[in-house]
Amino acid sequence: MAVSELVRLDPDTLVERLAGRVPPPEITLPRIAAPPVPALLTFDLPALPKTPAVRLPGTLEVTETSVTGAPTRLNTFDQNVPGFSVTFLLLGMLLGVSLGLLDERDWGTLDRLRAMPVSVDDRAGREAARALHRRRACRWCCCCSSAGCVFGISLGPEPWRSLLPTAGIVFAGTAFGLVVAALATAREAVLPLGSIVIVTMAAVGGCWWPIDLEPRWMQRVALAFPTTWAMAAYNDLMIRRQSVTAALQPTAVLLAYGLAYLLLGLALFRRRLARS
């Protein structure tokens, strides 16, 4: 009978009768103490010996000397004076030769000379000789001499050695003026055409700053300009104070540039005269 009653009861009432309303026992977990942290190992390093006090008998001095006798401290004018002299020398040759030839053409002087029994080569040779005798080299030497006295630049042990690259750059500049005169169609085109080329040659060729400051590819491109060889000769003679043999190769290259410009200018002039 009791079992049948228990079956008819709902689950909650059945749990209360069977459990007798006794709360479940509380479960407590035992506390486990953490193990102690082991102590770090200690190493006894040996003491380093003290550095003995050493006294030198005197002070050390570094003295820089040049094997060629060049000054230890360089002046900025050692680079600027020859560089800007070459730049304005080329510009002066451009104005003197190119504009002079174009003026003769515009004034009719060239036509009168063509009527005379004189070839174009003789006329160009006389024009080049006249340009060479305009005392450009003497003015350059006087400029460098006065700059050496005022600004204290180094002219080298024998300043006459600089006449070799001076003659070469004057010849190259004169022949280049002949090329510009043959290419220019009018007098107004001489300055834009010639000055752009001259300024580029002066900047890349090391006339305005040392060529060692330029990147490698620009230094290789600069070998195609006569200003690079002129500045190399001036720096070797005036700054590094080398012998005259250092200027022979640059002077030969400058003369070769002048000869090439002269032949090109004569060919262009003969072509223009044949067309006219």
C-alpha positions in Angstrom: 0.0 0.0 0.0 2.9 2.4 0.8 4.6 1.6 -2.4 1.5 2.3 -4.4 1.2 5.6 -2.7 4.8 6.5 -3.4 4.2 5.7 -7.1 1.3 8.1 -7.3 3.3 11.0 -5.7 4.9 13.7 -7.9 8.7 13.7 -8.1 9.2 16.6 -5.7 7.1 15.1 -2.9 8.8 11.8 -3.4 12.2 13.4 -3.0 11.2 15.2 0.2 9.8 11.9 1.7 12.8 9.8 0.8 15.4 12.5 1.8 13.5 13.5 5.0 14.2 17.2 4.3 17.8 16.8 5.3 20.1 19.3 3.6 23.0 17.7 1.7 26.3 17.8 3.4 28.8 20.6 2.5 31.9 19.5 0.7 35.1 21.3 1.7 38.3 21.0 -0.3 41.6 20.7 1.6 44.0 23.6 1.2 47.3 22.8 -0.4 50.2 25.1 0.4 52.3 26.2 -2.6 55.9 24.9 -2.5 58.6 27.5 -1.7 60.4 29.2 -4.5 63.9 27.8 -4.8 66.7 30.3 -4.2 68.8 31.4 -7.2 72.2 30.0 -7.6 75.0 32.4 -6.9 78.3 32.5 -8.7 81.4 34.0 -7.2 83.3 35.7 -10.1 86.9 36.3 -9.7 87.9 40.0 -9.3 89.5 41.5 -12.4 92.9 42.9 -11.9 93.3 46.6 -11.9 94.7 48.3 -14.9 98.1 49.6 -14.1 98.6 53.3 -14.5 100.8 53.9 -17.5 102.2 57.3 -18.2 103.5 58.1 -21.6 106.7 60.2 -21.7 104.9 62.9 -23.8 101.8 63.8 -25.7 101.0 62.3 -29.1 100.6 64.7 -32.1 99.5 63.8 -35.6 101.1 65.9 -38.3 99.7 65.7 -41.9 102.2 66.4 -44.7 101.9 66.1 -48.5 104.5 64.2 -50.4 104.2 66.8 -53.2 104.5 69.8 -51.0 100.8 70.9 -51.1 99.4 72.9 -48.2 97.6 71.0 -45.5 94.7 73.4 -45.4 93.1 74.3 -48.6 91.3 77.6 -49.4 88.0 77.6 -51.1 89.4 80.1 -53.6 91.8 77.4 -54.8 88.8 75.7 -56.4 86.7 78.8 -57.3 89.3 81.1 -58.9 90.4 78.7 -61.7 86.9 77.3 -62.1 85.1 80.6 -62.6 88.0 81.8 -64.7 87.4 78.9 -67.1 83.7 79.5 -67.1 83.9 83.2 -68.0 86.8 82.5 -70.4 84.5 80.2 -72.4 81.6 82.8 -72.2 84.0 85.5 -73.4 85.1 83.4 -76.4 81.5 82.7 -77.2 80.7 86.4 -77.3 83.9 87.3 -79.2 84.0 84.6 -81.8 80.3 83.6 -82.4 78.9 87.1 -82.3 81.8 88.4 -84.4 81.2 86.0 -87.2 77.5 86.6 -87.2 78.0 90.3 -87.2 80.3 89.9 -90.2 77.5 87.9 -92.0 74.8 90.5 -91.2 76.9 93.5 -92.1 77.9 92.0 -95.5 81.6 91.6 -94.5 81.5 87.9 -95.0 80.1 88.3 -98.5 82.9 90.7 -99.4 85.4 88.3 -98.0 83.9 85.5 -100.1 84.4 87.6 -103.2 88.1 87.8 -102.4 90.4 84.9 -103.4 90.4 83.5 -99.8 89.0 80.1 -98.9 86.8 79.5 -95.9 89.5 77.5 -94.2 91.9 80.5 -94.4 89.2 82.8 -93.1 88.4 80.6 -90.2 92.0 80.2 -89.4 92.5 83.9 -89.3 89.5 84.3 -87.1 90.8 81.7 -84.7 94.2 83.4 -84.6 92.6 86.7 -83.9 90.6 85.3 -81.1 93.7 83.6 -79.6 95.5 87.0 -79.6 92.9 88.7 -77.5 95.0 88.3 -74.4 92.6 85.9 -72.8 95.5 83.9 -71.4 97.2 87.0 -70.1 94.1 88.2 -68.4 93.6 84.8 -66.8 97.2 84.8 -65.5 96.8 88.4 -64.1 93.5 87.4 -62.5 95.1 84.3 -60.8 98.1 86.3 -59.7 96.1 89.1 -58.1 93.8 86.5 -56.5 96.8 84.7 -55.1 98.0 88.0 -53.5 94.5 89.0 -52.2 92.9 85.7 -51.3 96.0 83.6 -50.7 95.4 80.9 -53.2 98.1 78.4 -54.1 99.6 79.0 -57.6 102.1 76.2 -57.2 105.9 76.4 -57.1 106.1 77.5 -60.8 103.0 79.4 -61.9 104.1 79.4 -65.6 103.1 75.7 -65.7 99.4 76.7 -65.8 100.0 78.2 -69.2 99.8 74.8 -70.7 96.1 74.0 -69.8 95.3 77.7 -70.3 96.4 77.5 -74.0 94.5 74.3 -74.4 91.2 75.6 -73.0 91.5 78.9 -74.9 91.9 76.9 -78.2 89.0 74.6 -77.3 86.8 77.6 -76.4 87.7 79.5 -79.6 86.9 76.5 -81.7 83.6 75.9 -79.8 82.6 79.5 -80.6 83.1 78.7 -84.2 80.7 75.7 -83.9 78.1 77.8 -82.2 78.3 80.5 -84.9 77.8 77.9 -87.5 74.8 76.4 -85.8 73.1 79.6 -84.7 70.6 81.0 -87.3 70.5 84.5 -85.8 72.5 86.7 -83.5 69.8 86.3 -80.8 70.3 82.5 -80.8 74.0 82.6 -79.8 73.6 83.3 -76.1 70.8 80.7 -75.4 72.5 78.0 -77.4 76.1 78.6 -76.3 75.5 79.6 -72.7 73.4 76.5 -71.9 76.2 74.2 -73.2 78.9 76.2 -71.5 77.1 76.4 -68.1 76.5 72.6 -68.3 80.1 71.9 -69.1 81.2 74.1 -66.2 78.9 72.7 -63.6 79.4 69.0 -64.5 83.1 69.5 -65.3 84.0 70.6 -61.7 84.4 74.4 -62.3 82.0 75.3 -59.5 82.6 72.5 -57.0 85.1 69.6 -56.6 84.2 66.9 -59.1 84.7 64.3 -56.3 81.4 65.5 -54.8 79.5 64.3 -57.9 78.1 60.7 -58.2 80.1 58.1 -60.2 78.0 58.2 -63.3 78.3 62.0 -63.5 82.1 61.8 -63.1 82.2 59.5 -66.1 79.9 61.8 -68.1 82.2 64.7 -67.2 85.1 63.1 -69.1 83.4 64.2 -72.3 83.7 67.9 -71.5 86.9 69.9 -71.9 86.3 71.8 -68.6 86.9 68.5 -66.7 90.4 68.1 -68.1 91.2 71.8 -67.6 90.2 71.7 -64.0 92.1 68.4 -63.5 95.3 70.1 -64.7 94.8 73.3 -62.6 94.1 71.2 -59.4 97.2 69.1 -60.0 99.4 72.1 -60.6 98.0 74.7 -58.2 96.6 72.6 -55.3 98.5 69.3 -55.3 101.7 71.0 -56.6 102.6 68.2 -58.9 105.2 68.5 -61.7 104.5 69.7 -65.2 104.0 66.2 -66.4 100.7 66.1 -64.7 99.4 68.8 -67.1 100.6 67.2 -70.3 97.8 64.7 -70.8 95.0 67.2 -70.0 96.6 69.7 -72.3 96.8 67.1 -75.1 93.1 66.3 -74.6 92.1 70.0 -74.7 94.0 70.4 -77.9 92.3 67.4 -79.3 88.9 68.9 -78.3 89.8 72.2 -80.0 90.9 70.4 -83.2 87.6 68.5 -83.3 85.6 71.6 -82.7 87.5 73.4 -85.4 87.0 70.7 -88.0 83.3 70.5 -87.1 82.9 74.3 -87.3 84.6 74.5 -90.7 82.4 71.7 -92.0 79.2 73.4 -90.8 80.3 76.7 -92.2 81.2 75.2 -95.6 77.8 73.5 -95.7 76.0 76.8 -94.8 77.9 78.8 -97.4 77.1 76.1 -100.0 73.4 76.4 -99.3 73.4 80.1 -99.5 
